[in-house]
Amino acid sequence: MQKVNVQTPLSGVYENVRLSMEESKSKFLRQLKEHIKLEELIPSEFYEAFTKDIGRPRDYSLESFIWFHQLKNIIGIPKDNAFLTVLEFSPELREFCGFTKVPSASDITRFRQDYAEYLETMFKHLVEVTEPICRILDPKKADYLIYDPTGIKAYVAENNPKFLNSKLTQAKAIAKKNPGYDPYKGVYSLLPETAKANPDVKHQYVNGHFCYAHKAGIITNGIGIVRHIALFDESFRIKHPTIVSQKTDNPDLDKEIGDSISLKPVLSDFFTAHPTFSYKTFIGDSSFDCYDTYSMLHNDFKFDRICIPLNPRNSSGSHTDFDVNGTPLCPVDKTPFKFIGISSHKSQSNRFKWACHKSFKLTSYSSIRVCICKNPCTSSTFGRCVYTYPNKNLRLYPGIPRGTEHWDNLYRHRTLIERTINILKDDFGVAHRRAYSLLTAKADLFLAGITQLLGLIFAHAINQPKFFKSVRKLLSA
């Protein structure tokens, strides 16, 4: 600040203070406005939808609404009203956003709900813009693709702890009449599948606890930059009917089935939106360990390496004896088993079913079999049964040797998607919004993705690549 002379008149003091404030004006805001040209990054169809005739001039520009949400996410203020209050007392931020007056909270909410679809379009455009930047930052890790579903908790009564406690009380009442009934497991089956206020809010098992949330699929690359966001809304389920899975009494199994089923539709939409993109390595957790997944990733999406840990739920027993044709052998006399058909289930891979050569059907029309072996290797009257999988070799040898240091180093990158989801939901406030509307949740999620991508463009433009994951770090740089 300039030194003020005690003899300076009052008008001069005011002028000195004004000049000092101008000199200390946020370097961050100046650079942000200089290097991020929103008018060049907003798709033309978004402009057309926003500027179409509504019978009167608009009070605020499209860029103003976008900047409002970007600054709110960067600063870390999750609630609209709180940031609107900040704008009331900050002429500099109002000027930066382009507001001649502070909009109302309803104006902000209406913008998100009316243009959620176009915010998705803008996000996809920014993915195209930032892909070359990612390849420059780290060509090797930019060639990894990592996928993980997540849930965005909604502001509904079912997420109140009192609701869960009431269901637990109900389950305990059932347990008193049924001594073998576990109320802590049984409460899962008592919870409704959707929230009463909004059927789009589904019962989810997220991060080890029950909640009612909008479910979404997130794709990042190996440097933690979001590449795709898919909200599993009604239009997504209509487009991909296989995304629907039946609820069981096992929340862990439900999560595995749901995550695995969502993989192909999400990847299909991603590569359809970006047909020129290609990746050689896929990384996912053990919930994707399904035999069909490996052939799908290798054949349909051309991944050379598939880094997915083996899931014990999908591993067969200890039977390891096979002949040169891949037919299971009897562990006692090494006689080939008999092929008895293909077993299929919509949540599992197709399997070849083999039965002991000494087991027979009771009648030609019956499916019941009886083993007549004098030295049975199993206690089942059916006899030993073995399943084999057509794609078993691809599962065991997915382009990279399992159990090696190379495998471990590659799989460590999977945590990047969890960090990115944390940035979108916590740092950029998506998880702290008090809303149950699907459109609002969708707009908030894509606006958070836009914030990270604009931050990447900004960090690259000012030659600060170490801040590429979260633009907020640049505030104190």
N, C-alpha and C positions, 0 to 999 in steps of 0.2 A: 504494500500500500504506500502511496506517496506521502511524504512527510508534510504535515500541515503547519504552516507558520502561524504563530499566535496572533500576528497582526493582520492575518488574512480576513477580509470581511466574510459575513455569513454566506453570501452567494458564492464566494470562492471556495469555501469549505464544502458546500453542496456539490460543486462542480468537481472538486478533487475526489470526493467519495464516489460520484457517478463514474468518473474515469477509472477509478480503482476497481469498481465492480465489473466494468466492461473488460478490464485487463484480466481479471480472475474468472471470467466466464468459463464454464466447464469445457475443458479441452476435449473431454470424452464426447460431449454433445456436438461440438464443432466437427470433430473427426467423423463421428457417426453420420452426420448430415452430408459431409463432404464425400464419403466413400460409399454410402448406401443410397443409391438412386431408386427409390421405390417405384417411380413412374416407369422405370425400365424393367422392373422385376415383377410387377403386377400383370398378369395375363390380360390380353385385350378383352376376352369374354367377361372377365370380372368387371372391367370398366364399363362395358356395354350394359351389363345387368344393373350396375349401380347408378348409371347416369341416365337410364331410360326415363321418359317423361312420367312424372308422378303428379302432375297438375300444379306444381309449385316449385320454386327453386329450393335446392337442398341447403340446409344451414351449415353442413360440415362436408368436407371432401373425403373421398375414400382413403387417401393417404393419411388424413388426420386420425381416422378410426384405427388404421393399421398401426400408426406410430403410438397411439394411446396404449394399445395392447402390448406392443413390444416393450415400451418403457416400463409398463406395469410388471411384465415378466422379468425384465432385466433387474429392476430394483428389488423385486421380490415382494410385492404387495398383492396378495391373492384376491382381495375383495374390491369390487369396482368402486363402492362408495368411499372407501378409504383413499384410493388414488384420486378420485374426483375432488376430495377435500384437499389433497396435496396440490392439485392444479389450481384450486381457488386461491392458494397462497403463494403460488410460484408462477409469476408472469413468464419467466424464462422457459419453463416446461410447457406452458400454454402456447408460447410462440413456437417452440420446437415442434409441437404436435400440429400446429396450424389452426388452433381454435381461437376464434375471436371472442368467444364466450364458452364457459364450461358447459358441456352437454349434461343431460340428466341421466340417471342410472337406467331409466327405461330406454333411452336412445342407444346406450351401449348394449343392453341385452337384446334389443330388437335387431341391431346390426348382426350380432353373432347368430341369432336364430334365422334371420332372413338370408344370410350369405354363408352358412356353414358349408354348403356344396362348393362355393367358389373359393373358400379358404382352402379346401382340399385341393382344388385345381392349382392354386398358387403354391401350395406346399410341393406338389409333384413337379411343378416347373422349377422350383428352387433345388429339388433333388437333381434335376438335369444340369442345372448351373453349377452345382457344387461337386458333381462327380469328378470332373477333371482336377479340381483343387485337391480332392482326397487322393487321387492317383499321384499327384505331385508330392503331397505330404509324406506318404508312405506307400509306394506302389505294391509292396508285398502284402501289408495288412489291409489295404483297400480292396484286395481281391478276396477277402474273407466275407462271408455272409452269415450273420448270426440272427436267430429267430427265437422269440419268447413271447407268449401271451401274458397279459396283465389285466388287472381289474381296476376300474375307477369307481370308488365308492360313491354312492349317491346319497343325497340328503333325504332319506326316507325313514319312516318310523321303525321299520324292520332292522335298521342299523343301530337303534337305541339298545344299550345293554339290557334294559328292562324287558324288551321283547324276547330276547334269548333266555333270560332268566325265567320268564313265564312258561316258555316251552320246556325248559329243564324241570320246572316244578311239575308240569304235566307228565313228563317222562318218569319222574320219580314216583308219581301216583300210580303209573302203570306198573312200575317195578315192585311196588308193595303187593300187588295182586299176582305178579309173576316173578318168583324168586330168581329165575335164571336170566331175567331181562336186565341188561346193562343200560341204565338211563343216560349215561354220557355218550354212548354210541347210538342209542335209540333216538336221541333228540334230533339227530341229522335227518331222520325220516319224517319228523314232525314239522320241519320247517317248510313253508310254502316255496314253490319254485320261482315265483315272481313277487315283486312288491305290490302292495295294494294300490298305491298312488300311481304307479307307472309299470305296466307289464313288460316294458323294455328293460327294466332293472331286474336282472336275474340273480338267483341264489348262486353264489360263487364260493369256492374254497381258495382263498388267496393268501399267500405267505403264511400258511399254517393256521388260519382262522376263518370262521364263517363270516360272510358279509353279503350284502346285496349291492351289486355293482354293474356297471356297463363293462362288458368284456371287449378287449381289443388285442390285436396282434401287432407287435413291433419288430421291425427288421433294422439292424444296424450293420455297419461294416466292421472290420477288425480294428479300426481306430476309434470306434464309439460314436460315429456320426449316424444319425437316424436316416434310413433310406426309404422306409415305408411305414405307414400307419394304416391299419384296417380296423374299423370299429364294427363289431359283429351286430349290426342293426338289422332291421327287418329287410331292407333291400339287399344286404349281404346274404342273409339266410335264404331269400328267394332265389338269388343268383347261384348260391351254393347250398342246395338242400341237404347235402351230406354233413354240414356243420352241426346239425341237430343230433344230440346224443341222449340216450335215455339215462335217467338218474338211477343209481344203484344205492345200496346202503353203505358203500365204502367211499368216503370223500377223496381219499388219495387216488383210488382207481378212477373215479370220475374225472379228476383233474388230468390224469395221464391220458385217458381216452379223448377228452375234450381237446387237449393240446395237440395230440397226434392228428386228430381229424381235421384241425384247422390249418395244418401246415400246407397241404397242397393247394387249397383255395387261395390262401394268402400269397403264396409264391406265384401262382398263376396270374393273379391280379397285378402283382409287382412287375413281372416280366412283360405283361401285356401293356402296362403303362409306360415301360421303358424297354422297348424291344431291342435297343442297341447295347444294353448292359449285359455283361457276362461275368461270372465268378467261377473260380475253380475249387473253392473250399467252402463247405457248409459246416457250421458248428451249432450244436443244440444239446440240451440236457437229455437225461435218460428217458424222459417221457416220450421221446420220439423214436425210441428203440423198438421198431416194428419191422418185420422182414420186408414188407411191401415198401416201407419208407426208403430203404436203401436203393432198391431198383428204380423207384420213382425219382429220387434225387439224381441218380446216375444217368438214367435213360431219358427222362422228360426234361430235366433242367441242366444236364451236362456238367454236373459237379464231378471233379476227378478225385477229390478227397472228402470224406464224410466223417466228421469227428463227433460221434455220439457214443457215450458210455453204454455198456450193456446193462439192461434192466433185469434184475433177478426174476421179476414177474414173467418175463417173456423167455426165460431160459428153460430148456427142457431138462429132464432128469439126467441121471448119470450114465445113460446108455450110450456107449461109444463104439460098439462093434457094428461095422458095415462091410458089405462086400464091395467089389470093384464097381458095381453098378449103383452103389448108394443105398442098397436094400439093407435094412436092419437085420442083424443076425441074433439068433437065440444065444443068450449068455452061457447056456449049459452045453448044448451040442453043436452050436454054430450053424444051425439050419436056418435058411432065409425065412423071414416073416412073410405073411400073406398080405397083399395090398387089398384093403377093403373099402376104399373110397376116398373122396375129398371132403374134408371138414372145413366149413367156412362160417364166418361170423362177421357182421359188418364192422365190428370194432377190432377185429384181428385179421391177420394175414391168412390166405388160403393155406391149408396144410394137407399133406398126404398122410392118410391114416393106415397104419400097419398093425396087424394082430398076430399073436403067437400061432405058429403052424399047427399047434395041437388044440386050438380052440375052434369050435364049430357052432353054427346056428342051430337052435333047437328045432326050428322048422324053416322051410324055404321062404316063408312069408314073415318070419320073425326077425327082429333086430337084436334079440337077446342071444349072447354067445356064452358057451361054457367051455372051460379049459379042462382037458382030460389028462394033463401031464401028471405023472406019478411023483415028480420032484419039482413042483411049481416054484418059480422064482418070485412070485408075488402072492399076496393073500387074497387078491381079487378073484372071484369066481369067473370073471370075464377072461382072465388071463392077461399077460403083459401086453400093453398097447403102446406103440411108439409113434410119434408124429415127426415127419420130416418136412422141411420147408424148401421150396424150389430155389429161393434166393439166399439160402443159408451161407454160402461161401462169400457173397457180397457183404453180408452182415459181419462175418468174422474178419474179412479182409477188405475194409472199405477204402482202399487207396493209401492207407498209412498204417504201419504195424501197431497194433494195440499193445499197451503195456511198456512202451519204450519212452525214453526221455523226450524224443521228438513229439510223441503223442501228448505227453503231459504238458509240454511247453505250448503246444497248439491249443489244447483244451482250456488252458488258463485264460485265454482271450474271451471265453464265454461270459465271464463276469462283467465284461464291458457293457453288455446289453443291460444288465441289472443297474449299472451305474447310470447309463443313459436314461433308463426308465425313471430312476430316482431323480435325475435332473429335470425331466419333463413334469413329473408329478409333484415333487417337493420343492425344488429350487424355483420352478416356474409356476408353482401354485395350483396345478390342475387338481391335486388331491385335496385342496383346502377350500374349494369353491362350494358354496351352499346352494346346490341346485340338484334337481332330479330330472330335468328335461334332457332328453337324448340329444336334441339339436345343440343345446348349450354345451353339453359334455363333448360332443363331436367338434364344435368350433374351438373350444378351449384346448383340446388335444392337438388340433392342427396348428393353432396359434403358437402353442409351445414348441412344436416341431419347427415352425417358421422362425421362431426366436433363435433356436440353436443354429439353423442354417444361415440366417443373416449374420449371426456372430462369427461363423466360419468365414463367410465372405469378407467381413470386416477385418478379422484377424489376419487373413491373407493379404488384404489390401494394405494394411499398415505394417506388414512384415513382422507380425507377432504370432508365429505359429503355435507357441506354447499355450496360448489362450484359446485354441480353436474349439475346445469342447464346451466351454461355457463363457459367454460374452461378459457375464457379471464380473469376472476376475479383472477385466480391463478397466473397471471403474476405479480401482485402486492402483493400477499399473503406473 
